[in-house]
Amino acid sequence: MIDYAKTYFDENGRLIAETYDDVYFSIEGGLAETHYVFIEGNDLKQNIGQHTPFTIIETGFGTGLNFMATWDWLTQQNITTPLHFISVEKHPLTEYVFAQSLAEYPSIKPYQQHILKHYSKLTSQTINTVQLTPQITLTLLIGDVAEVLKQSPQKANAWYLDGFSPSKNPQMWQQSLFDNMAKLSHPHATFATFTAAGMVRKGLAQAGFTVEKIKGFGHKRHMTKGILA
Ligand SMILES: C[S@@+](CC[C@H](N)C(=O)[O-])C[C@H]1O[C@@H](n2cnc3c(N)ncnc32)[C@H](O)[C@@H]1O
């Protein structure tokens, strides 16, 4: 049975996960943060043309903002490389909340409408794949990352290591995740994450990634990026 997310919108319109007491994305510049942390953090502009198809694996699909922002970026940049985006989600949003979740980003709306046509299929089993366009394939792996990531149908060229903050959701940020990432990576796969928590940096280094702490988005001091050594 699907364990849907328990959520509410707070007085500032931010979508909050009750279970983790954390936001899905920051309302001040969520879209810009996705670009900075994940698209630039993975040097996608340089790397995406080097592998066909290019596979991104994300931890935590949530509202799909990172996926849709990446799809939109490819469109804006006229990049035609086929993309397989694979995302792991333990608690999918209900279709109703998913549809309401990105109201502040009208530029993303057409992508969300497209996904909504397939949303029930995308969240119905453990592994769900939909060819959204000839260029874009989306796979959602429904379940705990510790259990379902291993079932990924593809290895990653880039990792979007998202999720609630390690202090609020420590079960997600385990050494087994970093070790599985290394096993499921193509040579020279990159990763980027909004957090610079010490245990995340250490864990990724232990799994075999070079780890670089760089300036974070907006007021955040640091984030982390790297490459499989
Ligand atoms: C910060 S939100 C992700 C935001 C998302 N990338 C977006 O663009 O909206 C973190 C997500 O991780 C999911 N999550 C939390 N613990 C998890 C776990 N152990 N395994 C898989 N997903 C998990 C949550 O349900 C939530 O959707």
The ligand as an ORCA input file, in Angstrom:
! r2SCAN-3c Opt
* xyz 0 1
  C      12.889     18.013      0.432
  S      11.748     16.853     -0.204
  C      12.213     16.655     -1.894
  C      11.915     17.803     -2.749
  C      11.839     17.403     -4.175
  N      13.099     16.988     -4.760
  C      11.154     18.468     -4.968
  O      11.709     18.878     -6.013
  O      10.068     18.836     -4.561
  C      12.353     15.296      0.410
  C      11.610     14.092     -0.134
  O      12.272     12.897      0.334
  C      11.280     11.934      0.640
  N      11.849     10.965      1.593
  C      12.084     11.141      2.922
  N      12.647     10.034      3.471
  C      12.801      9.146      2.452
  C      13.322      7.822      2.389
  N      13.819      7.205      3.461
  N      13.325      7.194      1.186
  C      12.824      7.827      0.065
  N      12.309      9.079      0.074
  C      12.289      9.731      1.250
  C      10.167     12.755      1.229
  O       8.929     12.078      1.216
  C      10.186     14.009      0.348
  O       9.325     13.906     -0.745
*
